[in-house]
Every structure is written in C-alpha cells, then in structure tokens.
Amino acid sequence: MTASPDNGTTRRTVLAAGMAAVVGLGLTACGSRPSEKAAAPSSKPMVVGISLPLTGDFSQPGGEAKRGYEVWANQVNKAGGLLGRQVQLKIVDDASSQDTVVTDYTKMITQDKVDLLLGTFSSLLNYPASAVAEKNKMVFVEPAGGAPKMFDRGFKNLFFAQPATAPHQADVFVDWVKSLPADQRPKTAAYPTQDDPFAAPVIESMQKQLEGLGVKTVFTSTYPADTTNFQSIASQMAGKKPDLIAQGAVFEDGVGLVRSLKQLDYSPKIMFQTSAPSNAGQYSSGVGVGNTEGVFYTVSWHQDAKTPKNEEFVAGYKAAYENADPAEDAADAYAAAEVLQAAVTGVGALDQAKIRDWLHANTVQTILGPLSWTATGEPKGKFLLAQWQSGKAQVVAPAEAATSQTVVNPKPDWK
C-alpha cells in the first residue's frame, strides 16, 4: 500500500484504541441532523467529505486514493453531476493519525454539514472514522479497511467497497496451491508479516489453510510498522530455506524484504506479498528491474479488466496524471465513490437511511466487478490472484478474469 510524525506509534495502536479515541471525545448521535435533507438548489454543489492520510505512514496509498476520488468527481461533473448538482470534494489530511481522523470527520459532519461521506485509507484509520459516521447516522463507504474487527460492531451504515475482507484475501492463492500436482506444491513456508490490521489476518488465514494442506511452517514473525531493516528476518528465513515466503506487506516493508533476500542471494520457489506488489511502477522501481518476476499477490482490480467503466477510469486517470498507470488504491477509491453514487441515484435524494437501506438491498456494478454486502457491511465476493510477469502485473486466477493463461512457477532467481 513512509514514516509518520509519531514514528509509527500511532499505526501500531491496536484497533480498540480507535474506538477509545471516539469515546474519549464524547461523540454522540447528532440529533439535530435530520436523516433526510431538504432538496438544495441545483446551483449549490454537493459536498462529499473525505479525510485521507496524505502525510505519515499511509501517505503513498492515501495519495492514490485522493487521485481515484478526483477522477470520479471529474467524470461525474462532466456528465451533469449527482442529482443535478456538481460534486465538490472536501478532502483534508489526517496525517495517518487516528485522533486526527476522528476530529476531521466530526468537524465535516457537525460543523461543515457535508452532504455525503467517503472513507479514508486503512483499517486502522477507518475503524474510528466509521464509528463517527455511525454515531451520526451517516453512510460510510470505505475503499480500504478489510480487517475483521471492522465488521463485528453491528454497524448499519458501514460498507467496504472491495470484493472481500482480509481473512478471505488469501483464499484465491490457496486455491491455486490446491490446484497444483502434489509434487509441485510447496513443502515448507515462512510467514513474516507487518503488525497491520489488514495484512496480518491475510497471512494468518493463509498459514492456517496451507498447514491444512500439509505445508509445514518453518518460520513466523510479526514486525512493527516502522521496521526498516529486514536483514535479520531475511537471514533467519534463508537459514530455513522455505519453498514459499508469504509476507504481510504494506509497501516499503515489501520492498525492504526483497532487497534483503537479494543481498543474501536467497530466492524462494514461490513468493507472495500482500498489497506491496500492487503499487505498479513504484514496486518495480523499489525492488529493481527483473526482481518482480513471479511474485504473487492478491488484488481487487486490474487495469485491463473488462468491468463496466474501467476503461473510462483508466483513461481519465492517465489524462489527469501525466499518463501514469493507476494503482489499485486509486481504483478502490473510485469504486467506493461509484457505490455511493449508485445508492444516491437509486434513492433520488440525500436521505442517509434510504441510501443505507438501498445498499443493503442491491448489488452495485463497479470497476472492481459487482459488489454486495452482508448486514454488517462486509462484502460477499472474492479477490483476484495476480502475478508479475515480464515486467507487467497479470491476473492468473480465477480463470474467467485471467489476463494471462500461464503462471510463472517456480519463481526465477533475483537479478
């Protein structure tokens, strides 16, 4: 998916601290805010409030999310707006801080009186942010926040706009391992993961499932979010010689581990990382040309997907940002906005309760594919299995979404 002002302390705070921050501010439902707002003149913009980590630990994906939201708003406005009104994004920087994100959303709701909300980036930040929205009875569509604890609070206004939650992100990779002949499956595996509420559950789920298939665990490690030196972890893994290394990586830690493994000249037969490889050219530049080859990751979106409006999104992104390729985080933000747009259009009014109920009752077609939700806002779909091949990210499973009919296995040695 970048050092924070508090040197990573905020990011390592347990999710429960996010709720504590909300309770500590004494937030209550905003009784003076009606669920249905009077129709505004068409000349008045429709303001969408968003807090994003534009600085701090999550600044890289936060900046991409901002781009995704902006592409959506530009396209909606060119098409006539939302309910006949031009969309205005009110984006503020939460600096990757739980306390700041709570303050941001509280102010946007109670003082700025924004019309709609869209979520921030990461489970760590969306956990307290969604609590603010829930207490104020506003719909909260988030582009990135699939940790299990997001959905065990009984919230009615929360919707995660990705295909599945973190524990299910590993399923498609495990399915691929199952499909291999027994003599080609990994025999041993190592599982290093960042102490991150999204990355860790992915790796925990994968480890449990692969152990059930007979893959022996030879190494596990959970490292702090501000870890920058991976020599010790890489050295310990190299000593175990695992067939598979599956890392719960956000971005810089994924790059750091590959660099350390390369320095030790240890290359596993199979390499899987969460999130980090999806950061397009930034990942390739970070690990070095040729060192992406064969690396697996699971992803919510692909640039060449034949989903509705995906071609328009990619073209709009390239036109706005110097012909750069969109990152997954930008696509996820765009999809979150698509979800909110579909519900508002379906209801035909800014009635938060009706928007919420519409989303619970309907499937929304997005650039990620169709999205639908359980009563707690957990999505019902599956991720895509992607792999870097010849310098480009390809989808290799499921078959109906594949952009490449081949799989690189085993992974070639580092360059």
C-alpha positions in Angstrom: 0.0 0.0 0.0 6.5 6.2 4.8 7.5 7.4 8.3 4.8 9.1 10.4 5.1 12.2 12.6 4.9 9.9 15.7 7.5 7.4 14.3 4.9 4.7 13.7 3.4 4.7 17.2 0.0 5.7 16.0 -0.1 3.0 13.4 0.8 0.3 15.9 -2.0 1.3 18.2 -4.5 -1.6 18.5 -7.8 -1.1 16.7 -9.5 -0.8 20.1 -7.7 2.4 20.6 -9.5 3.8 17.7 -12.9 3.3 19.4 -11.4 4.6 22.6 -10.5 7.8 20.8 -14.1 8.1 19.6 -15.5 7.5 23.1 -12.9 9.8 24.6 -14.2 12.7 22.6 -17.7 12.1 23.9 -19.3 11.8 20.5 -23.0 11.1 20.4 -25.5 10.8 17.6 -26.1 14.2 16.1 -29.8 14.6 16.9 -30.1 18.0 15.2 -29.1 16.4 11.9 -32.1 15.0 10.0 -31.7 11.8 8.1 -33.3 13.5 5.0 -32.1 16.9 3.9 -34.2 19.3 2.0 -33.5 19.4 -1.7 -31.0 22.1 -2.5 -31.0 24.4 -5.5 -29.1 22.8 -8.4 -26.6 25.7 -8.3 -25.4 24.5 -4.9 -22.6 21.9 -5.0 -23.0 18.5 -3.4 -20.2 18.4 -0.9 -18.5 15.0 -0.2 -16.4 14.9 3.0 -13.2 12.8 2.9 -10.2 12.6 5.3 -7.1 10.9 3.8 -3.6 10.2 5.0 -1.8 12.5 2.7 1.2 12.5 5.1 2.5 10.0 7.5 2.7 6.2 7.3 -0.1 5.8 4.8 0.7 8.7 2.5 1.5 6.6 -0.5 -1.8 4.8 -0.8 -3.6 7.9 0.6 -2.3 10.0 -2.2 -3.5 7.3 -4.7 -7.0 7.2 -3.1 -7.2 11.0 -3.5 -6.5 10.6 -7.2 -9.2 8.0 -7.5 -11.7 10.2 -5.9 -10.8 13.1 -8.0 -11.1 11.1 -11.3 -14.6 10.0 -10.2 -15.7 13.6 -9.3 -14.4 15.0 -12.6 -16.2 12.4 -14.6 -19.5 12.8 -12.7 -19.4 16.5 -13.1 -18.7 16.3 -16.8 -21.8 14.1 -17.0 -24.0 16.6 -15.3 -23.3 16.0 -11.6 -25.1 14.0 -9.0 -28.9 14.6 -8.7 -28.3 17.6 -11.0 -25.7 19.1 -8.7 -21.9 19.4 -9.2 -19.9 17.3 -6.8 -17.3 19.1 -4.6 -14.8 17.0 -2.8 -13.8 18.4 0.6 -10.5 16.4 1.2 -8.5 17.0 4.4 -5.2 15.4 5.6 -5.5 13.1 8.7 -1.7 12.7 8.7 -2.2 8.9 9.2 -3.4 9.6 12.8 -6.4 8.0 14.4 -7.0 11.1 16.6 -6.9 13.4 13.6 -9.2 11.3 11.5 -11.8 11.4 14.3 -11.6 15.2 14.5 -11.8 15.5 10.7 -14.9 13.5 10.3 -16.6 15.0 13.3 -16.0 18.5 12.0 -17.1 17.7 8.5 -20.4 16.2 9.8 -21.3 18.6 12.6 -19.8 21.9 11.5 -19.2 21.8 7.8 -22.5 19.9 7.3 -21.2 17.9 4.3 -23.9 16.1 2.2 -22.1 12.8 2.0 -19.1 10.9 3.3 -16.4 8.7 1.7 -13.9 6.7 3.7 -10.2 7.1 4.4 -7.4 4.6 3.8 -6.5 1.5 6.0 -8.5 -0.4 8.7 -6.5 1.5 11.4 -8.0 4.8 10.3 -11.4 3.6 9.1 -12.1 1.9 12.3 -12.5 5.1 14.4 -13.7 7.1 11.3 -16.6 4.7 10.7 -17.6 5.0 14.3 -18.0 8.7 14.0 -20.2 8.2 10.9 -22.3 5.5 12.6 -23.0 7.7 15.7 -24.1 10.5 13.4 -26.2 8.1 11.2 -24.3 8.8 8.0 -23.5 6.2 5.3 -19.8 5.5 5.3 -18.4 3.7 2.2 -14.7 2.9 2.7 -12.2 2.0 -0.1 -9.7 0.2 2.2 -10.4 -1.4 5.5 -11.0 -5.1 5.5 -9.8 -6.1 9.0 -12.2 -8.4 10.7 -12.8 -6.1 13.6 -14.3 -3.5 11.3 -17.4 -5.7 10.9 -18.0 -7.1 14.4 -19.6 -3.9 15.9 -23.0 -4.3 14.4 -22.8 -1.1 12.3 -25.6 -0.5 9.9 -24.0 2.4 7.8 -20.6 0.9 7.0 -19.9 -0.6 3.6 -16.5 -1.9 2.5 -16.0 -1.3 -1.3 -13.7 -4.2 -2.1 -14.6 -7.8 -3.1 -13.7 -9.4 0.3 -12.3 -8.9 3.7 -8.7 -9.6 4.8 -9.2 -13.2 6.1 -10.6 -14.1 2.6 -7.9 -12.3 0.6 -5.7 -15.4 0.8 -8.4 -17.8 -0.5 -7.6 -17.5 -4.2 -3.9 -18.1 -3.6 -4.7 -21.2 -1.5 -7.0 -22.4 -4.3 -4.1 -22.1 -6.7 -1.8 -24.1 -4.5 -4.6 -26.8 -4.2 -4.7 -27.0 -8.0 -1.0 -28.0 -8.3 0.0 -31.6 -8.5 1.1 -32.8 -5.1 4.8 -33.0 -6.1 4.7 -29.3 -7.2 3.2 -27.9 -4.1 5.4 -26.1 -1.6 6.5 -28.3 1.3 7.6 -25.6 3.7 6.7 -22.0 4.2 7.7 -18.8 6.1 5.3 -16.2 7.2 6.7 -12.7 8.1 4.1 -10.0 8.5 3.8 -6.4 9.5 1.8 -5.7 12.6 -1.0 -4.2 10.5 -4.7 -4.9 11.0 -5.3 -5.8 7.3 -2.0 -7.5 6.3 -1.8 -9.8 9.4 -5.2 -11.5 9.0 -4.4 -12.3 5.4 -1.2 -14.2 6.4 -2.8 -15.8 9.4 -5.6 -17.2 7.2 -3.1 -18.4 4.6 -0.9 -20.1 7.1 -3.9 -22.0 8.7 -5.2 -23.1 5.3 -1.8 -24.2 3.9 -1.0 -26.1 7.1 -4.3 -27.9 6.5 -2.9 -28.9 3.1 0.3 -30.3 4.7 2.6 -27.3 4.1 5.0 -27.2 7.1 5.5 -23.8 8.8 9.2 -23.2 9.4 9.2 -19.5 10.3 6.8 -16.9 11.5 7.5 -13.3 12.6 5.4 -10.1 13.3 7.4 -6.9 12.9 6.5 -3.3 13.9 5.1 -1.0 11.2 8.2 1.3 11.4 10.7 -1.6 10.7 13.2 -0.5 8.0 15.9 -3.2 8.4 14.9 -6.6 7.3 18.4 -8.3 7.3 17.7 -10.3 10.5 14.3 -11.6 9.3 15.7 -12.4 5.9 18.7 -14.2 7.3 16.6 -16.3 9.6 14.3 -17.3 6.8 17.2 -18.0 4.4 18.6 -20.4 7.1 15.3 -22.4 7.0 15.2 -22.5 3.1 11.4 -22.3 2.8 9.8 -23.2 -0.5 7.3 -20.4 0.0 7.7 -17.0 1.6 4.3 -15.3 2.2 4.7 -11.7 3.6 2.1 -9.5 5.0 3.5 -6.3 3.4 2.0 -2.8 3.0 4.6 -1.3 0.7 8.0 -0.2 1.9 8.4 -3.3 4.0 7.7 -5.5 1.0 10.4 -3.7 -1.0 12.8 -3.9 2.0 12.4 -7.7 2.5 13.0 -8.4 -1.2 16.2 -6.3 -1.1 17.4 -8.1 1.9 16.7 -11.5 0.4 18.5 -10.5 -2.7 21.6 -9.4 -0.7 21.6 -12.8 0.9 21.2 -14.4 -2.5 18.2 -16.5 -1.2 15.3 -16.8 -3.6 12.3 -18.9 -2.6 10.5 -21.1 -5.2 7.3 -19.1 -4.5 6.9 -15.6 -3.2 3.7 -14.0 -2.1 3.2 -10.5 -0.7 0.0 -8.6 0.3 -0.5 -5.1 -1.2 3.1 -4.1 -1.9 3.3 -5.6 -5.4 0.1 -3.8 -6.4 1.8 -0.4 -6.3 2.6 -0.7 -10.0 5.9 1.0 -11.1 6.8 2.1 -7.6 7.2 -1.5 -6.5 9.2 -2.4 -9.6 11.5 0.5 -9.1 11.9 -0.3 -5.4 12.9 -4.0 -5.8 14.8 -3.5 -9.1 14.1 -4.4 -12.7 13.6 -8.1 -13.1 13.1 -8.8 -9.4 9.3 -8.6 -9.7 9.2 -11.7 -11.9 6.9 -14.4 -10.5 5.9 -12.6 -7.4 2.3 -13.3 -6.4 -0.2 -11.0 -4.7 -4.0 -10.8 -4.4 -5.7 -7.7 -5.8 -9.1 -6.2 -6.0 -8.7 -4.7 -9.5 -6.7 -4.9 -12.7 -6.1 -2.2 -15.3 -7.2 -4.5 -18.2 -10.4 -5.7 -16.5 -13.5 -5.7 -18.7 -15.7 -4.4 -15.9 -18.1 -1.5 -16.5 -16.4 1.9 -16.8 -13.0 0.5 -16.1 -11.7 1.7 -19.5 -13.1 5.2 -18.7 -11.4 5.2 -15.3 -8.0 4.2 -16.7 -8.2 6.8 -19.4 -9.4 9.5 -17.0 -6.5 8.7 -14.6 -3.9 8.8 -17.4 -5.3 12.1 -18.7 -5.2 13.7 -15.3 -1.8 12.4 -14.1 0.7 12.6 -16.9 -0.1 9.3 -18.5 0.7 7.3 -15.3 -0.8 3.9 -14.7 -3.4 3.8 -12.0 -2.6 2.0 -8.7 -5.0 -0.4 -7.1 -5.6 2.1 -4.3 -6.9 4.7 -6.8 -9.2 2.1 -8.3 -10.6 1.1 -4.9 -11.4 4.8 -4.1 -13.0 5.2 -7.5 -15.1 2.1 -6.8 -16.1 3.4 -3.3 -17.4 6.6 -4.9 -19.2 4.5 -7.6 -21.0 2.7 -4.8 -22.1 5.9 -3.1 -23.2 7.4 -6.4 -25.3 4.4 -7.3 -27.1 4.5 -4.0 -27.8 8.3 -4.1 -29.0 7.9 -7.7 -31.1 4.9 -6.8 -32.8 6.7 -3.9 -33.0 10.1 -5.7 -32.4 12.1 -2.6 -29.9 12.7 0.2 -31.7 10.5 2.7 -29.0 8.7 4.7 -31.3 6.0 6.0 -32.7 5.3 2.5 -29.2 5.3 1.0 -28.1 2.8 3.6 -31.1 0.5 3.0 -30.7 0.7 -0.8 -27.1 -0.6 -0.5 -28.1 -3.4 1.8 -30.7 -4.5 -0.8 -28.8 -4.1 -4.1 -25.7 -5.2 -6.0 -23.6 -2.3 -7.4 -21.6 -2.7 -10.7 -18.2 -1.1 -10.3 -14.8 -1.2 -11.9 -13.9 -3.9 -9.4 -16.9 -6.0 -10.5 -20.2 -6.5 -8.8 -20.3 -5.6 -5.1 -22.9 -6.6 -2.5 -22.8 -6.7 1.3 -23.9 -8.5 4.4 -25.9 -6.7 7.1 -22.6 -5.5 8.7 -21.1 -4.1 5.5 -18.8 -7.0 4.8 -18.5 -7.7 1.0 -19.5 -11.1 -0.4 -17.1 -11.6 -3.3 -13.5 -12.8 -3.9 -10.2 -11.2 -4.8 -8.1 -11.8 -7.9 -4.8 -13.6 -7.9 -2.2 -11.6 -9.7 1.5 -12.2 -10.6 4.2 -10.1 -12.1 5.2 -11.5 -15.5 7.7 -9.9 -17.9 7.6 -6.6 -16.1 3.8 -6.4 -16.0 1.1 -7.4 -13.5 -1.2 -10.1 -14.8 -4.3 -11.7 -13.3 -3.8 -15.5 -13.3 -7.0 -16.6 -11.4 -9.9 -17.1 -11.4 -9.9 -18.3 -15.0 -12.8 -16.0 -16.1 -10.9 -12.9 -15.0 -7.4 -14.0 -16.1 -5.3 -11.7 -18.3 -2.6 -14.4 -18.7 -3.0 -18.1 -19.3 0.4 -19.0 -17.9 1.8 -19.0 -14.3 5.5 -18.4 -13.5 6.4 -21.3 -11.2 8.9 -21.6 -9.8 9.9 -18.0 -9.3 13.3 -17.3 -11.0 16.3 -16.2 -9.0 16.8 -12.5 -8.2 18.6 -10.4 -10.8 
